[in-house]
Amino acid sequence: MAIDFDKINRSVDLEGLRKDVENASANGTGDFPTVPAGKYEVALVSLEIKGTKKDNRPMLAASFKILSGEYKNQRLFMKRVIYGTKNDGNMIKTAVGWLNSLESGVDVAFQDYKQFADLVMEVAEAIDGKIEYAVDYDDGKFNSVSIAEVFDVEN
């Protein structure tokens, strides 16, 4: 059976995929060693509400770039599904708390999913290039990225 490339193209965010390819090219081969648990100085790369891969449920997704040391330029990821869980209220509460720990200057509160997605974009814009973080990272924990310190970036 032939592959229906038109169908695949319609089902994929091609612009986002092209950006992912560019980022992978700019950051080497993409064959990075696993980042061990520890404390890292990082900058926020992305922060958004996006769909889960399996069933497109809304989740808070953040990625950070490590700024120095052995793992410089590698990424740390934090994801939190906020719809269709066993306890959506608790998942949203922890997402709100985590977003407020970023100290973006935006007061984060949940009213509805659309408002929350817009608010997450506002937080990302407020942080963009202005704030960096020291984080405690452990991919095996519920909060894989915990904010330990917040630094204003000197321009």
N, C-alpha and C positions, 0 to 999 in steps of 0.2 A: 504494500500500500504506500502511495506517495505521501510525503509530508506536506501538509497544507500550511505553507509559510505565511500566506495572507491571514489565515486564522490566528496563527501565533503572533504575528505583528499586531493584530487588533487587540490581543489579550495582554499585551505587554506595554508598559510605559517606556516607549522607545527613547524618548528624550532622556529620561532618568537612567536608562540602561547605557546610553552613549556616555553620559557623565560618569557612570560607574567604571566604564572601560577606560576613559581618560584618567580617572583617579588611580586605577590599578596600574596603568602605564607609567604615570608620574611617580608612583611609589615603589617601583621595582617589579619583581616577578610575581608578587602576591604570595610567595612561599615563605611566610613568616613563622618563626618559632612561636609556640604558645607563650603568652605573657603570664608569668606566675603571679600569684597573689602578692600584694605589696602596696607600698605607697608610691604614687607617681605624680609628677607635675604635668598637667594636661591643659589643652585648649579644646573648647567645644567645637566640633566639626559640623554636627547636624543634630537637630532636635525637632521632632515632628510626631504627629499622630498618623500612623499608617496602618494598613491592614496586615494581619498575620498571613504568612505564606499558605498555610493549609486551608483556612476558611474565611479569610479576609475580615476577621474581627478586629475592631479598633484596638491599637496598642500604642502606648507611649514608647518611642524609640529614640535613644540618644547615642551618639558616638563621640569619642574624644580622641585627640591625637596626643601621644606622649611626646613631651618637649625635650627631654634630655635623657642621658644614660644609655645603657645597653639596648633598651627597647625603643629608642628615639624613633619617631614617625610611625610607630605601630598604633593600632587602634584598640580602644576599650569600648565595650558596648553595654548598654543598659536597656532592657526591654520590660515593659509591664503591660500585659493584656488588661483592658479596662471594660470589656463587655463580653458577656457569655461565660463568665467564670462562676464558680460556686459561690463567690462572695464579691460581686461587683463593687459594692459600697466600700469594702475594705481596700480593694485594689485601687479604686479612685482616690480614697483618702491617702494611701501611701504615695501615689503618684503626685498628688497635690503637695504633700509634705516634702517630697524629693525636689519638686520644681521650686518650691519656696527656699529650699536649702541652697539653690544656685545664686541667691541674692541678686537677682536681675533688676530689682526695683519695681517689678510688676507684682501686684497682689494677686496670687493665684487662688481661685475658688471655682468649684464646679457648679454650673447651673444646668447645662445640657451638653450633649456630645459635640454639637456644632460650635457652641460658644467655647467649649474647652479646647477644641482643635485650633480655633482662632487665637485663643489665649496662649497656647503653646507656641504658635508662630510669633506672637508678640514677645514672649520671653526670649526666644531664639534671636530675634532682631535686637533686643535690648542688650544681650550678651555679646553679640558678634564683634569680635576683635577688641572688646573692652575689658573682659574679665577672663582670668585664668584660675585654675584650681589645683590644689593638692588633694588627691583622692586616695581613699583606701579601696583597693580593687581585689575582688575575689569572685571569680566566675562561678564558684560553687555555692555562693550565698544568694538568698532571695534579693537583697540589695547588692548587686554585683559591684556597683560604683557608689561609694558613700563619700560625700563632700566633707573633707577634713578642714580645709582652709580655702579662703577666697582672696584673690589678689586682683587689684585694679591694674590693667596694663598701662604702662607709661608710654605715651605717644611722643 
